[in-house]
């Protein structure tokens, strides 16, 4: 049973990290880009020529930023998973010790 609990804790930790990254990417990068695309769709042809290139350049930078979020999340998943599993193990050991008294 302890093994199952540790596996579940590790999975929950990973899911939390990935969900946080998804929310960050969506709120900070994707939604603003979609809003900007909507604005571009209402521009005149001459405005669009200028602003669309600026938007493309901005999207290139946003993709780099999203890659960094993904790398950071990936690096943190293992570390956070270990931290949460270790905390659960400590609680289990403490509970077993208290139960043994």
FIKOLZA-1660 file (N, C-alpha, C; in steps of 0.1 Angstrom, whole numbers, plus 5000, padded with zeros to 4 digits):
% residues 101
   i   px   py   pz ch aa at
   1 5008 4988 5000  A  X  N
   1 5000 5000 5000  A  X CA
   1 5009 5013 5000  A  X  C
   2 5020 5012 5007  A  X  N
   2 5029 5024 5008  A  X CA
   2 5034 5027 4994  A  X  C
   3 5038 5016 4987  A  X  N
   3 5043 5018 4974  A  X CA
   3 5033 5025 4964  A  X  C
   4 5021 5021 4965  A  X  N
   4 5010 5027 4957  A  X CA
   4 5009 5042 4961  A  X  C
   5 5009 5045 4974  A  X  N
   5 5008 5059 4978  A  X CA
   5 5019 5067 4973  A  X  C
   6 5031 5062 4974  A  X  N
   6 5043 5069 4969  A  X CA
   6 5042 5072 4954  A  X  C
   7 5037 5062 4946  A  X  N
   7 5036 5064 4932  A  X CA
   7 5025 5074 4929  A  X  C
   8 5014 5074 4936  A  X  N
   8 5004 5084 4934  A  X CA
   8 5009 5098 4938  A  X  C
   9 5016 5099 4949  A  X  N
   9 5021 5112 4952  A  X CA
   9 5031 5117 4942  A  X  C
  10 5039 5109 4936  A  X  N
  10 5048 5113 4925  A  X CA
  10 5040 5118 4913  A  X  C
  11 5030 5110 4910  A  X  N
  11 5022 5114 4898  A  X CA
  11 5014 5127 4900  A  X  C
  12 5009 5129 4912  A  X  N
  12 5001 5141 4915  A  X CA
  12 5011 5153 4915  A  X  C
  13 5023 5151 4920  A  X  N
  13 5033 5162 4919  A  X CA
  13 5036 5166 4905  A  X  C
  14 5038 5156 4896  A  X  N
  14 5042 5158 4882  A  X CA
  14 5030 5165 4875  A  X  C
  15 5018 5161 4878  A  X  N
  15 5006 5167 4872  A  X CA
  15 5005 5181 4876  A  X  C
  16 5007 5184 4889  A  X  N
  16 5006 5198 4894  A  X CA
  16 5016 5207 4887  A  X  C
  17 5029 5202 4885  A  X  N
  17 5039 5210 4878  A  X CA
  17 5035 5213 4864  A  X  C
  18 5030 5202 4857  A  X  N
  18 5027 5204 4843  A  X CA
  18 5014 5212 4841  A  X  C
  19 5005 5211 4850  A  X  N
  19 4993 5220 4850  A  X CA
  19 4996 5234 4852  A  X  C
  20 5005 5237 4861  A  X  N
  20 5010 5250 4864  A  X CA
  20 5017 5256 4851  A  X  C
  21 5025 5248 4845  A  X  N
  21 5032 5253 4833  A  X CA
  21 5021 5256 4822  A  X  C
  22 5011 5247 4820  A  X  N
  22 5001 5249 4810  A  X CA
  22 4993 5262 4813  A  X  C
  23 4990 5265 4825  A  X  N
  23 4983 5277 4829  A  X CA
  23 4991 5289 4826  A  X  C
  24 5004 5289 4829  A  X  N
  24 5013 5300 4827  A  X CA
  24 5014 5302 4812  A  X  C
  25 5017 5292 4804  A  X  N
  25 5018 5294 4790  A  X CA
  25 5005 5299 4784  A  X  C
  26 4994 5294 4788  A  X  N
  26 4981 5298 4782  A  X CA
  26 4979 5313 4785  A  X  C
  27 4980 5316 4798  A  X  N
  27 4977 5330 4803  A  X CA
  27 4987 5340 4798  A  X  C
  28 5000 5337 4799  A  X  N
  28 5010 5347 4796  A  X CA
  28 5014 5348 4781  A  X  C
  29 5012 5337 4773  A  X  N
  29 5017 5337 4760  A  X CA
  29 5006 5335 4749  A  X  C
  30 4998 5324 4751  A  X  N
  30 4989 5321 4741  A  X CA
  30 4977 5330 4740  A  X  C
  31 4970 5333 4751  A  X  N
  31 4959 5342 4751  A  X CA
  31 4962 5356 4746  A  X  C
  32 4973 5362 4751  A  X  N
  32 4977 5375 4745  A  X CA
  32 4979 5375 4730  A  X  C
  33 4986 5364 4725  A  X  N
  33 4988 5363 4711  A  X CA
  33 4975 5362 4703  A  X  C
  34 4966 5354 4708  A  X  N
  34 4952 5353 4702  A  X CA
  34 4945 5367 4702  A  X  C
  35 4946 5374 4713  A  X  N
  35 4940 5387 4713  A  X CA
  35 4946 5396 4703  A  X  C
  36 4959 5395 4701  A  X  N
  36 4966 5404 4691  A  X CA
  36 4962 5399 4677  A  X  C
  37 4961 5387 4675  A  X  N
  37 4956 5382 4662  A  X CA
  37 4942 5388 4658  A  X  C
  38 4934 5388 4668  A  X  N
  38 4920 5394 4666  A  X CA
  38 4921 5409 4662  A  X  C
  39 4930 5416 4669  A  X  N
  39 4932 5430 4665  A  X CA
  39 4938 5431 4651  A  X  C
  40 4947 5422 4647  A  X  N
  40 4953 5423 4634  A  X CA
  40 4942 5421 4623  A  X  C
  41 4932 5412 4626  A  X  N
  41 4922 5409 4617  A  X CA
  41 4913 5421 4614  A  X  C
  42 4913 5432 4622  A  X  N
  42 4905 5443 4620  A  X CA
  42 4912 5455 4613  A  X  C
  43 4925 5453 4610  A  X  N
  43 4933 5464 4604  A  X CA
  43 4931 5465 4589  A  X  C
  44 4935 5477 4585  A  X  N
  44 4935 5480 4570  A  X CA
  44 4947 5472 4564  A  X  C
  45 4947 5471 4552  A  X  N
  45 4958 5464 4545  A  X CA
  45 4972 5470 4548  A  X  C
  46 4973 5483 4547  A  X  N
  46 4985 5490 4550  A  X CA
  46 4990 5488 4564  A  X  C
  47 4981 5489 4574  A  X  N
  47 4984 5487 4588  A  X CA
  47 4989 5472 4590  A  X  C
  48 4981 5463 4583  A  X  N
  48 4984 5449 4584  A  X CA
  48 4998 5445 4580  A  X  C
  49 5002 5451 4569  A  X  N
  49 5016 5449 4564  A  X CA
  49 5026 5451 4574  A  X  C
  50 5025 5462 4581  A  X  N
  50 5035 5465 4592  A  X CA
  50 5033 5457 4604  A  X  C
  51 5021 5457 4609  A  X  N
  51 5018 5450 4622  A  X CA
  51 5020 5435 4621  A  X  C
  52 5017 5429 4610  A  X  N
  52 5018 5414 4609  A  X CA
  52 5032 5410 4610  A  X  C
  53 5042 5417 4605  A  X  N
  53 5056 5413 4606  A  X CA
  53 5060 5415 4621  A  X  C
  54 5056 5426 4627  A  X  N
  54 5059 5427 4641  A  X CA
  54 5053 5416 4650  A  X  C
  55 5041 5411 4646  A  X  N
  55 5035 5400 4653  A  X CA
  55 5043 5387 4651  A  X  C
  56 5047 5385 4639  A  X  N
  56 5055 5373 4636  A  X CA
  56 5068 5373 4644  A  X  C
  57 5075 5385 4645  A  X  N
  57 5087 5386 4653  A  X CA
  57 5084 5384 4668  A  X  C
  58 5073 5389 4672  A  X  N
  58 5069 5387 4686  A  X CA
  58 5066 5372 4689  A  X  C
  59 5060 5366 4680  A  X  N
  59 5057 5351 4682  A  X CA
  59 5069 5343 4682  A  X  C
  60 5079 5347 4675  A  X  N
  60 5092 5340 4675  A  X CA
  60 5098 5341 4689  A  X  C
  61 5097 5353 4695  A  X  N
  61 5102 5354 4709  A  X CA
  61 5094 5347 4719  A  X  C
  62 5081 5347 4717  A  X  N
  62 5072 5340 4726  A  X CA
  62 5074 5325 4726  A  X  C
  63 5077 5320 4714  A  X  N
  63 5080 5305 4713  A  X CA
  63 5093 5302 4721  A  X  C
  64 5103 5311 4720  A  X  N
  64 5115 5309 4728  A  X CA
  64 5112 5309 4743  A  X  C
  65 5103 5318 4747  A  X  N
  65 5100 5319 4761  A  X CA
  65 5092 5307 4766  A  X  C
  66 5083 5302 4757  A  X  N
  66 5075 5290 4760  A  X CA
  66 5085 5278 4762  A  X  C
  67 5095 5277 4753  A  X  N
  67 5105 5267 4754  A  X CA
  67 5112 5267 4768  A  X  C
  68 5115 5279 4772  A  X  N
  68 5121 5281 4786  A  X CA
  68 5112 5276 4797  A  X  C
  69 5099 5279 4796  A  X  N
  69 5090 5275 4806  A  X CA
  69 5090 5260 4806  A  X  C
  70 5089 5254 4794  A  X  N
  70 5089 5239 4793  A  X CA
  70 5102 5233 4799  A  X  C
  71 5113 5239 4796  A  X  N
  71 5126 5233 4802  A  X CA
  71 5126 5235 4817  A  X  C
  72 5122 5246 4822  A  X  N
  72 5122 5248 4836  A  X CA
  72 5112 5239 4843  A  X  C
  73 5101 5237 4837  A  X  N
  73 5091 5227 4843  A  X CA
  73 5097 5213 4843  A  X  C
  74 5103 5209 4832  A  X  N
  74 5109 5196 4831  A  X CA
  74 5119 5194 4842  A  X  C
  75 5128 5204 4844  A  X  N
  75 5138 5203 4854  A  X CA
  75 5132 5202 4868  A  X  C
  76 5121 5209 4870  A  X  N
  76 5115 5209 4884  A  X CA
  76 5107 5197 4887  A  X  C
  77 5102 5190 4877  A  X  N
  77 5093 5179 4879  A  X CA
  77 5100 5168 4888  A  X  C
  78 5111 5164 4884  A  X  N
  78 5118 5154 4892  A  X CA
  78 5122 5158 4906  A  X  C
  79 5126 5171 4907  A  X  N
  79 5130 5176 4920  A  X CA
  79 5118 5177 4929  A  X  C
  80 5107 5182 4924  A  X  N
  80 5095 5184 4932  A  X CA
  80 5089 5170 4935  A  X  C
  81 5089 5161 4926  A  X  N
  81 5084 5147 4928  A  X CA
  81 5092 5141 4940  A  X  C
  82 5105 5142 4939  A  X  N
  82 5113 5136 4950  A  X CA
  82 5110 5143 4963  A  X  C
  83 5108 5156 4963  A  X  N
  83 5105 5163 4976  A  X CA
  83 5092 5158 4982  A  X  C
  84 5082 5157 4973  A  X  N
  84 5069 5153 4978  A  X CA
  84 5068 5138 4983  A  X  C
  85 5075 5130 4975  A  X  N
  85 5076 5116 4979  A  X CA
  85 5084 5114 4993  A  X  C
  86 5095 5122 4994  A  X  N
  86 5102 5121 5007  A  X CA
  86 5094 5126 5018  A  X  C
  87 5086 5136 5016  A  X  N
  87 5077 5142 5027  A  X CA
  87 5067 5131 5031  A  X  C
  88 5061 5124 5021  A  X  N
  88 5052 5113 5024  A  X CA
  88 5059 5102 5031  A  X  C
  89 5071 5099 5027  A  X  N
  89 5078 5088 5034  A  X CA
  89 5080 5092 5049  A  X  C
  90 5084 5104 5051  A  X  N
  90 5087 5108 5065  A  X CA
  90 5074 5108 5073  A  X  C
  91 5063 5112 5068  A  X  N
  91 5050 5111 5075  A  X CA
  91 5046 5096 5078  A  X  C
  92 5049 5088 5068  A  X  N
  92 5046 5073 5070  A  X CA
  92 5055 5068 5081  A  X  C
  93 5067 5071 5082  A  X  N
  93 5077 5066 5092  A  X CA
  93 5072 5072 5106  A  X  C
  94 5069 5085 5106  A  X  N
  94 5064 5091 5119  A  X CA
  94 5051 5084 5124  A  X  C
  95 5042 5081 5114  A  X  N
  95 5029 5075 5118  A  X CA
  95 5032 5061 5123  A  X  C
  96 5041 5054 5117  A  X  N
  96 5044 5040 5121  A  X CA
  96 5051 5040 5135  A  X  C
  97 5060 5050 5137  A  X  N
  97 5066 5051 5150  A  X CA
  97 5056 5055 5161  A  X  C
  98 5047 5064 5158  A  X  N
  98 5036 5067 5168  A  X CA
  98 5027 5056 5170  A  X  C
  99 5024 5048 5160  A  X  N
  99 5015 5036 5162  A  X CA
  99 5022 5025 5170  A  X  C
 100 5035 5025 5169  A  X  N
 100 5043 5014 5176  A  X CA
 100 5044 5017 5191  A  X  C
 101 5042 5030 5195  A  X  N
 101 5043 5033 5209  A  X CA
 101 5032 5028 5218  A  X  C
% end
